């Protein structure tokens, strides 16, 4: 009698569907083992810098310093760009920029309202996959421990 084996495995690329204005596009988040490491590192660096920039932005907003708010907005775009490109590639990043421009010229900073959400989606996807991977490793380890033969008691 033959036993069927069924494996349900997540794909190494996670689709990211976006609708920007009237344009729909799909990017792929690289959640391969190397991709997770690269994106995780890039997202962590960006997250630390964003926290500092958010404080600067809040201070500028409170003092109504428009020039400083614009500068911080540009800095945020520069900070999240490497993490987004690590996640969806340069082509995906460029496609989002083009969609933000709706056929016209646009700067990275102009797209922050979209890119910050894309960054968040990439970051949470990577965190979920890394946690799943750790849980799988722990379950595998526990199964090995459970299957291990007890060592003989030297006092017997």
C-alpha positions in Angstrom: 0.0 0.0 0.0 1.4 3.3 -1.0 1.2 6.3 1.3 0.8 9.7 -0.3 3.1 12.5 0.8 2.0 16.0 0.4 4.3 19.0 0.9 2.9 22.5 1.3 5.8 24.9 0.9 5.8 28.6 0.6 7.3 30.0 -2.6 10.7 31.7 -2.4 9.1 34.9 -3.8 6.1 36.5 -2.3 3.8 38.6 -4.6 3.2 42.2 -3.6 0.2 43.6 -5.4 -0.2 47.4 -5.5 -2.8 49.7 -6.9 -1.5 53.3 -7.2 -4.1 55.6 -8.6 -5.6 53.7 -11.5 -2.4 51.6 -12.1 -2.1 48.1 -10.8 1.2 46.4 -10.6 2.7 43.3 -9.0 6.2 43.0 -7.6 7.9 40.0 -6.0 9.5 40.1 -2.5 12.6 38.0 -2.5 12.1 35.7 0.6 14.8 33.2 -0.4 17.2 32.5 2.5 19.8 35.0 1.2 17.0 37.5 0.4 15.7 37.3 3.9 19.1 38.0 5.3 19.8 40.9 2.9 16.4 42.5 3.3 16.3 42.0 7.1 19.6 43.8 7.4 18.6 46.6 5.1 15.2 47.0 6.9 16.8 47.1 10.3 19.2 49.8 9.2 16.4 51.8 7.6 14.2 51.4 10.6 16.8 52.8 13.0 17.4 55.8 10.8 13.7 56.5 10.2 13.1 56.8 14.0 15.7 59.6 14.2 14.3 61.3 11.1 10.8 61.1 12.4 11.9 63.0 15.5 13.5 65.7 13.3 10.4 65.9 11.1 8.1 66.2 14.2 10.3 69.1 15.5 10.3 70.8 12.1 6.5 70.4 11.8 6.0 71.9 15.3 8.2 74.9 14.5 6.6 75.1 11.0 10.0 74.8 9.3 8.9 73.8 5.8 12.4 73.7 4.4 13.5 71.3 7.1 10.4 69.1 6.6 11.2 68.9 2.9 14.8 67.9 3.7 13.7 65.2 6.1 11.2 63.9 3.6 14.0 63.6 1.0 16.2 61.8 3.6 13.5 59.3 4.4 13.2 58.5 0.7 17.0 57.9 0.6 16.9 55.7 3.7 14.1 53.4 2.6 15.3 53.0 -1.0 18.0 50.4 -0.4 15.6 48.3 1.8 12.9 48.4 -0.9 15.3 47.6 -3.7 16.7 44.7 -1.6 13.1 43.4 -1.2 11.6 43.8 -4.7 14.6 44.7 -6.9 15.4 47.8 -8.8 12.8 47.1 -11.5 10.0 46.9 -8.9 11.2 50.1 -7.3 11.3 51.9 -10.6 7.8 50.5 -11.6 6.4 52.0 -8.4 8.1 55.3 -9.0 6.6 55.4 -12.5 3.1 54.5 -11.2 3.4 57.3 -8.6 4.2 59.8 -11.4 1.1 58.8 -13.3 2.9 59.5 -16.6 4.8 62.6 -15.4 8.1 63.3 -13.7 8.3 62.5 -10.0 11.0 62.5 -7.3 11.6 59.7 -4.8 10.5 62.0 -2.0 7.2 62.7 -3.8 6.5 58.9 -3.5 7.1 58.6 0.2 3.4 58.2 0.9 3.5 55.0 -1.2 7.1 53.9 -0.5 6.7 54.0 3.2 3.8 51.6 2.9 5.8 49.3 0.5 8.7 49.4 3.0 6.3 48.3 5.8 4.8 45.5 3.7 8.3 44.2 2.8 9.5 44.5 6.4 6.5 42.6 7.9 6.7 39.9 5.2 10.4 39.4 6.0 9.8 39.3 9.7 6.9 36.7 9.3 9.1 34.5 7.1 12.1 34.7 9.5 9.9 33.8 12.5 8.4 30.9 10.6 11.9 29.7 9.7 12.9 29.9 13.4 9.8 28.0 14.4 10.5 25.3 11.8 14.1 24.9 13.0 12.9 24.7 16.6 10.3 22.1 15.7 12.9 20.1 13.8 15.3 20.2 16.8 12.6 19.2 19.2 11.6 16.2 17.0 15.3 15.1 17.0 15.5 15.4 20.7 12.3 13.4 21.1 13.6 10.7 18.8 17.0 10.5 20.6 17.7 7.4 22.5 18.3 8.0 26.2 21.8 7.5 27.3 22.4 4.5 29.7 22.6 5.4 33.3 26.2 4.7 34.5 24.9 3.7 37.9 22.9 0.7 36.5 
